[in-house]
């Protein structure tokens, strides 16, 4: 499956760093362990996307761009 819908997502930052997150419900979040809410800014923008997509997260410090590298 290539679309994000609760899976683990590997993203690349603008600084070429690789980050891995699992999108979960609010009660299961633990950002320190890579579990982010489907209602968080990053979780929301990743839902429904597929490998190769570029997404922008609007954060208080400014916009952050990511590329989706893998979905498992």
N, C-alpha and C positions, 0 to 999 in steps of 0.2 A: 504494500500500500504506500503511495507517495504523498497523500494528503495528511496534514497534521490534524488529529482529532483525539487527543489524549495520549499520544505516543511520546516517546523520547525523541527530542529534536537536537541535532547538532548544527550550530550556527557559527559563522565566521564574522568577526568584528571588522571594523574599518582598519584596525591595527594588525590584521591577520591573525588574531588570537582565535582559538577554537574553544567554544563553550558548549556544554551539553545540559539540557534541561528536560525534565519530564513534566508535562502539563497535567495538573491534577485539580480536583475540586478545592474550594477554600479551606475545608477542614483538614486537608492533607498537606498543605504547603509547608515547606521547609527550605527556603532559598539557599541556606548554607550547604544543603545536601543536593541541591539542583532540582528540587520540586517546587514549581511555580504554579500559581493559580491560573485557571483559565479566565479569570476576571482581572488579572493584573495587566498593566499596559503591554508588556511583552507577550504574555500568554494570549491576550486578545488578538494581537496583530499576527501571531503565528497560526491561529486557527484557520483552517481552510486553505492553507498555503501548501506548496509542494517544493520538492527539491529544485534548487536553481533560482527560486524566487528571491528577490531582494525586498526587504521590508524596512520601514522607518518607524521607530518608536519615539513618540513625542515625550521627552522627559523634562523636568524642571531645569536641568542644566543645558538643555538644547536637544536637537534631534540626533538620534543614534541610528545608524544604518547597519543592517545585518544581511548576510546571505545565508540561505538555508542550504546546508551541505548534505544532510542525511535525515531521514525519518525512519525510526524503527518501532 
